[in-house]
Amino acid sequence: MIGLEVLYAIAGALFGAIALLSGLDRSNSRRWQNAAFWGLFSACFLFGSHLPNAANGVMAVGLVIVGGLGGWRRGEPQTTTVEQRQASAATHRNRLFLCALIIPVVALAGTMLFKHLTFGGVHPVDPKQATLVSLVLGIILSLAVAMPMLRARPTEPLQEGRRLFDQVGWALLLPQMLAALGAVFAAAGVGEAVGALTTAWLPEGSQLAAVVTYTLGMALFTMVMGNAFAAFPVMTAGVGLPLIVLKFGGDPAIMCAIGMLSGFCGTLMTPMAANFNLVPAALLELKDKNGVIKAQVPTALILLFANTVLMYVLVFRF
């Protein structure tokens, strides 16, 4: 059965190749630091499931040390020039969109198909991971179409990937790290503490107050944590499940879906979400490093209000 372990192996192999290419880049005076960073990240995917928690913790600390103590420097991969990319775009024109569209089409089709596909009563793909497997499959198929169409060398996708990874840098790890932090907070009982504080001042029997607390709390906690995945287990355990679901009988699926969208509103408004807000500003060379956040705040506030209204209207009606 194809599940997370296969996807971890693919991701580990990719980051391992990036580490190898980084180590071979003699133009980068800190190539070994780059190689160590991506090598550790590769090891997390390849061996993390088979190692004790302490070993995974050591690798995580190693990533922080290498990435946070000035050991990072962007490499200069040998890829196509700007002129070559412009000429290729002029030649292929709208056919280039085919490579990008393959990914969401395959991801959507695979998600719907793999959950129900069986051979001899056995699922070839883990139904719980159908979406992730389909996404990776879409990327592989897109690559298989793009390379012959663009006449790319075998190493070009890896070198372009290294260029992008080096530009984003340590922020690439933020979603994974913050999601893990959210799980740690939930296990430490932060959700229960938040629930006790909120129920102490919420109006008794007010569904609206519970919904506003949950959606606004998701946004605010996401702004602090930098990622909605970190805020979700805390706010859901503290407010969502005990109040909206158990006390008022709300639909948990609707609550979770709209709750996550509310958290993403917080993502749009915080520098803690560096991979979304600060890295684009750096890549675009904006004078104001918070320019992306300032442009997103009005949209985020409108969406947060809309999510709150939608949850109040829908969550208790189904």
N, C-alpha and C positions, 0 to 999 in steps of 0.2 A: 504494500500500500504506500502510495506517495503521500507523504505528510511533511511536517515541519523539519524532520531530520534531513530530508533530501534538499529542502530549500536552504537550510543552514549550510549544508555542504557546498551548494552552488555559491552562496554568498561568501563563504569562507574561501573558496577557490578564487573568486573574483578579487577579494581584498588581498589574498596572498600574492596574486599576480601583480597587483598595484604595488605591494611592498617590494617585490623583486625588481620591478622596473624603477622604483624610487632608488633602490640601492645601486642600480647600474647607471644612474644619471650622474655622471662625473661633473656636469656643469653646476650641480647644486652642492654648495659647501657643507650643507647639513643633510646630505642624502641619507646618512645612517639613522638620523633621528626620525626622518620621514618614514624610512623603511621599518624602524622599530615600532612606530605608531601604528601603521597599517598592518604590520605583522602581528602585533598583539590583538588588534581588532579581528584579524583573520582567525587567530587561534581561539578567540571567544566563540566564534561561530562553529569552527571545526570540532573543537574539543570541549566546549563549555558544558554540554549535556552529559559528558562522561567524567567530568572532574568534580571534586568536592567543592562545596560552597567557598571554602577558604581560598582555594586556588583561583576560582573565578574572581573573588574579591581582590586578590593580589594583582590579577591582570587588569582589573578596573582601576586600581590605584596606579599601576604602571602607565595606563593611558593618560590619566590625569597628570602624572609627573612629566611625561614626555610632551604632552600637549600644552601644559600650563606653565612650564618653566623656561619658555623662550627657545625651545629646541626645534621650533617649526620654521620651515622656509619653503615657499612655493617653488616647485620645480618648473623646468621649461621643457615639456615633452616635445618630441619631434613629431609634429602633426602637420596637417595641411596649412598653407598660408591663407591669409585673408583673401588674397586675389584668387586662389584656387577654389575657396569656398564660394565666392561670388560667381565665379565661372560655372561651377557645378550647379548652383541654384538657378542660374539663367538657363542652363541646359535642361534640367529636369522639371523646373517650374512646379506646378501643382502636384506632380507625382510624388514629391517629397512628403506631402501630407499622408500618403498611403502608409508610410512606415510608422508615422505617429498614430494613425487611426487603428492600425492592427492591434495595438496593445489594449485599448479599452473595449474593442469589439470582442476579442478573444477572452478578455477578463469577464465580461458580462455573460457571454455564451457559456463559458466554462463553469461559471458560478451556478447557472441554472441547470446545466447538464450533469456535472460531476456529483451533485448531491443526490441524484437519482440513478446514476449509472452503476450497474452491477454486472459481474460476470460470474455465474455459478454461485450467486448469493454473496459475492465478495465485492466490496467497493475498491476499484483500482486507485481511487483518490480519496483521501480522508475527507468525509463530508464536512467536518468542522473547519477544514483548511481549504475548501474548494476555491474560495476567492483568491487567497494568496497563491495557490498553485496555478490558477488560471492567469493571474497577473504575470508570474514568472514565465509561464508558457508563452504568453503574448509577447513578452520582451524578447524571448529567444526566437520566435517566429519573425518578429519585426527585424531583428538583426539578420536573420537568414535571407530576408528579402532585400534589406538595405545594402548589404555588403556587395553582392554581385551587381546590383543596380548602379551603385556608386563606384564600383571597381576599387573597393578599399582593400588595403593590405591587411593581413590577419591581425597585426598588432595595433592598427589604427583605433579600433573601439576601446582597447585597453589604455592606449596613450591619451585618448580624449577623455576617458573616464578618470585617469590620473590627473589630468589638467583640471577637471571640474572638482574632484575631491580635494585637491590641493587648494583651490580657490575657496571652497567652503570651509575646509579645515576641520577643527575639532567640533564645530557647531553641527556637523553631520551626525554626531553621536547624541546630541541633546534629546531627541525624542525617545530613544531607547533608554538613556540614563534616567530621564525624568519619569518615564513610565515605571521603571523599577523603583524609583524613589516613592512614587505614589503607592505602590504595593507595600513598601516598607512602612509608610505612614499608616496605611490601613491596618497592617499587622500590629503596629504599635498602639492602636486604639485611638488614633487622632480623630477618626470618624465619629466614634462614640462621644468623645469630648466635645466635638463641634455640635453633635446632636443635642447633648445636654445643655449647651449654652443657648442654642436657638430655641429649643422648646421652653426654656425658662421665661422668654419674653414674647413668644408668638401668641397672638390672640387665640383663645381656646375655641376650637371648632372652625377656624377660618381656613378654608381650602385655598383661597387666594393668597393668604399670607404664606402658606407652605410652599406654593408654587413660586412666588416671587423670591422667597428665601433660597429655594433650590437653584433657580436659573441665575439670579444675581450672585449667589454664592459660588456657582460654577465659574462664572466669568471672573469674579474677584480672586478666587483661589487659583485660577489658571494664570492670572496676571502675576501672582506671587511666585508660582511654581514654574511658569514658562511653558506649560503644556497641559492640554485638557485631559490627557491620559493620566497625568499625575493627580489632577484634581478630582477626577471621576470617582475612584474608589472611596475617597474621603467624604465627599459630599453625598454620594449615594448611600453609603453606610450610615452617615450621620443624620441626613434629612430625607433623602428620596425614599428609601425603603420603609423606615419606621413611620413617617408621616403620610407621604403621598400614597404609598401602596398599602401598607398595613392598616393605618388609621382611617384613611378616607376611601380606600378601595380603588385607587387609580391603576391604570394599565401600566405595567412595568416596561413593556416594550416601547410604548409612546414616551414614557418618562425618560428612559435611557437615551432614545434617539434625539429628542429635542434637548435633553440635558447636555449631551455632547456638543450639539450645535451652539448652545449657550456658552459652553466653555470655549469653543473656537472664537466666539466674539471677544473673549478676553485675550486670546492669542494675538488678535489683530492690534491690541492696544498696549503691548508690553515689550520692553527691550529684553526681558528674560527669554523670550522666544527668538533668540539671536539668529537661528538658522532661517527663520521666516522674515525677520524685520531688519536686523542689522547687516547680515551678509548681503542681501540684495542692494542695500544702500552702498556697501563697499564695492560690490561688483559694478554697480552703475556709476561709481565715483561721485556720489552726491555730496555736496558741501555740508549739508545737514545730515548727520548720521541717523537722526530720528525722523527724517523726512517721510519715510515709508509709513511709520506709525501715525504721524500727523495726518497723512492722506487717508488712512484707513479708519480713524476714530469715528467720523460721522456715520459711515456705513456700519461699523460694529455696533454703535448705540441703537441705530434703527433696527438692525437684525436682532439684537438682544430684546428689545421691546416686542418685536413681532414673535419671537420664540416664546416669550412669557405669555403673550395672549393666546398663541396656538396651544401651548400646553394646558392652560386653564380651560380652554374650550374643548379640547380633545381628550385629555387624560382621564377625565371622570365620566366620559360619555360612552366608552366602549368596554 
